[in-house]
Amino acid sequence: MTFSIILGLCIIIALILWFVGYYYLLKYLTSVEEAWETIEEQFKRRHDMTDELRAVMQPHVALTNDVQDKLDEAIEGMVSPFNSRNEQMDANDELAVLLREVMESAQGHPELVNDPDFKRIFAELDDSAYKIAAARKVYNNTVTKYNKKIQTMPTSFVANVHHFTTREAVSTAL
């Protein structure tokens, strides 16, 4: 009789630990995805601001076809759902370099540099770059915590059974 009670208690405790482990894995995985969504929102914002920048610059400075193509390529790489997260970050970093070049080329046109829309757009692009950098750190920290949770006992059993896989942190090139 006591053996069956002890066995029953062990099974109940094991089930509780299983459900708690599963809950925490889902919680961490959700946090990882939410952190990435924050980055994607900023990517979309940068895409919109880059289009606005082109419209503001057009009457003052004609961007070369090469620069236009590079901007399009970087934006497409940044927002493409078919690229890996690291590829999207690399495209974002390329866009940041291109935007610095555009800003430098605009310095020779005082009417453009003094345009309030131009100033606002560049301020918003800088703000977006800052927010992406902060969100990148949050994402990488969250991925690290999630990956550690998957690899530690007892949640590693739950992770293996339910096919939770590690996530890759994103690179920080700039």
C-alpha positions as CSV (number, residue, x, y, z in Angstrom):
1,M,0.0,0.0,0.0
2,T,2.7,2.5,0.9
3,F,4.7,1.6,-2.2
4,S,1.7,2.5,-4.4
5,I,1.2,5.8,-2.6
6,I,4.9,6.7,-3.0
7,L,4.8,5.7,-6.6
8,G,1.6,7.8,-7.2
9,L,3.2,10.8,-5.5
10,C,6.3,10.4,-7.6
11,I,4.2,10.3,-10.8
12,I,2.2,13.4,-9.7
13,I,5.4,15.2,-8.9
14,A,7.0,14.2,-12.2
15,L,3.9,15.4,-14.1
16,I,3.9,18.7,-12.3
17,L,7.6,19.2,-13.1
18,W,6.9,18.3,-16.7
19,F,4.1,20.9,-17.0
20,V,6.1,23.6,-15.2
21,G,9.1,22.9,-17.5
22,Y,6.9,23.0,-20.6
23,Y,5.3,26.3,-19.4
24,Y,8.7,27.9,-18.9
25,L,10.0,26.8,-22.2
26,L,6.9,28.3,-23.9
27,K,7.4,31.5,-21.9
28,Y,11.0,31.9,-23.0
29,L,10.2,31.0,-26.6
30,T,7.5,33.6,-26.6
31,S,9.9,36.2,-25.2
32,V,12.4,35.4,-28.0
33,E,9.7,35.9,-30.6
34,E,8.4,39.1,-29.0
35,A,11.9,40.5,-28.9
36,W,12.4,39.7,-32.6
37,E,9.0,41.4,-33.4
38,T,10.3,44.6,-31.8
39,I,13.3,44.5,-34.2
40,E,11.0,43.8,-37.2
41,E,8.9,46.8,-36.3
42,Q,12.0,49.0,-36.4
43,F,13.0,47.5,-39.8
44,K,9.6,48.5,-41.2
45,R,10.0,51.9,-39.7
46,R,13.4,52.3,-41.3
47,H,12.0,51.1,-44.6
48,D,9.2,53.8,-44.5
49,M,11.7,56.5,-43.4
50,T,14.1,55.7,-46.2
51,D,11.2,56.1,-48.7
52,E,10.4,59.4,-47.1
53,L,14.0,60.4,-47.3
54,R,14.1,59.7,-51.0
55,A,11.0,61.8,-51.6
56,V,12.5,64.8,-49.6
57,M,15.9,64.5,-51.3
58,Q,14.5,64.2,-54.9
59,P,14.0,68.0,-55.6
60,H,17.4,68.8,-54.2
61,V,19.8,65.9,-55.0
62,A,19.4,63.1,-57.4
63,L,20.7,59.8,-56.0
64,T,22.6,57.8,-58.5
65,N,21.1,54.6,-59.8
66,D,23.8,52.7,-58.0
67,V,22.9,54.2,-54.6
68,Q,19.2,53.7,-55.3
69,D,19.8,50.0,-56.2
70,K,22.0,49.5,-53.1
71,L,19.3,51.1,-50.9
72,D,16.6,48.9,-52.5
73,E,18.7,45.8,-52.0
74,A,19.5,46.5,-48.4
75,I,15.9,47.3,-47.6
76,E,14.7,44.1,-49.4
77,G,17.2,42.0,-47.5
78,M,16.2,43.7,-44.2
79,V,12.5,43.1,-44.5
80,S,12.5,39.8,-46.4
81,P,10.8,37.0,-44.5
82,F,12.9,34.5,-46.5
83,N,16.2,35.7,-45.1
84,S,17.6,34.4,-41.8
85,R,17.6,36.8,-38.9
86,N,21.3,37.3,-39.2
87,E,21.0,38.1,-42.9
88,Q,18.3,40.6,-42.0
89,M,20.6,42.2,-39.4
90,D,23.4,42.3,-41.9
91,A,21.2,44.0,-44.4
92,N,20.2,46.5,-41.7
93,D,23.9,47.2,-41.1
94,E,24.4,47.7,-44.8
95,L,21.5,50.2,-44.9
96,A,23.0,52.1,-42.0
97,V,26.3,52.5,-43.9
98,L,24.4,53.6,-47.0
99,L,22.4,56.1,-45.1
100,R,25.6,57.6,-43.7
101,E,26.9,58.0,-47.2
102,V,23.6,59.7,-48.3
103,M,23.9,62.1,-45.4
104,E,27.4,62.9,-46.3
105,S,26.4,63.6,-49.9
106,A,23.6,65.9,-48.7
107,Q,26.1,68.1,-46.8
108,G,27.0,69.9,-50.0
109,H,23.4,71.1,-50.4
110,P,22.5,73.6,-47.6
111,E,18.9,73.9,-48.8
112,L,18.5,70.2,-48.2
113,V,20.3,70.1,-44.9
114,N,18.2,72.9,-43.6
115,D,14.9,71.4,-44.7
116,P,12.9,70.5,-41.6
117,D,11.6,67.3,-43.1
118,F,15.1,66.2,-43.9
119,K,16.2,66.9,-40.3
120,R,13.2,65.1,-38.9
121,I,13.7,62.0,-41.1
122,F,17.4,61.7,-40.2
123,A,16.5,62.2,-36.5
124,E,13.9,59.4,-36.8
125,L,16.4,57.1,-38.7
126,D,19.0,57.7,-35.9
127,D,16.3,56.9,-33.3
128,S,15.4,53.8,-35.1
129,A,19.0,52.7,-35.3
130,Y,19.3,53.2,-31.6
131,K,16.1,51.2,-30.9
132,I,17.4,48.4,-33.2
133,A,20.7,48.2,-31.3
134,A,18.8,48.1,-27.9
135,A,16.3,45.5,-29.2
136,R,19.2,43.5,-30.6
137,K,20.7,43.3,-27.1
138,V,17.4,42.3,-25.6
139,Y,16.9,39.7,-28.3
140,N,20.4,38.2,-27.8
141,N,19.9,38.1,-24.0
142,T,16.5,36.4,-24.4
143,V,17.9,33.9,-26.8
144,T,20.8,33.1,-24.4
145,K,18.4,32.5,-21.5
146,Y,16.1,30.4,-23.7
147,N,19.0,28.3,-25.0
148,K,20.3,27.8,-21.4
149,K,16.9,26.7,-20.3
150,I,16.7,24.1,-23.1
151,Q,20.1,22.7,-22.1
152,T,19.6,22.4,-18.3
153,M,17.9,19.7,-16.4
154,P,15.0,18.9,-16.0
155,T,13.7,21.1,-18.8
156,S,16.1,19.5,-21.3
157,F,13.9,16.3,-21.2
158,V,10.8,18.4,-22.0
159,A,12.6,20.3,-24.7
160,N,13.8,17.1,-26.4
161,V,10.4,15.4,-26.3
162,H,8.6,18.5,-27.6
163,H,11.2,19.4,-30.1
164,F,12.2,22.8,-28.8
165,T,15.4,23.8,-30.6
166,T,18.0,26.4,-29.8
167,R,17.8,29.8,-31.4
168,E,20.7,31.7,-32.9
169,A,21.7,35.1,-31.5
170,V,22.1,37.8,-34.1
171,S,25.4,39.3,-35.0
172,T,26.6,42.7,-34.0
173,A,28.6,44.0,-36.9
174,L,28.4,47.7,-36.2
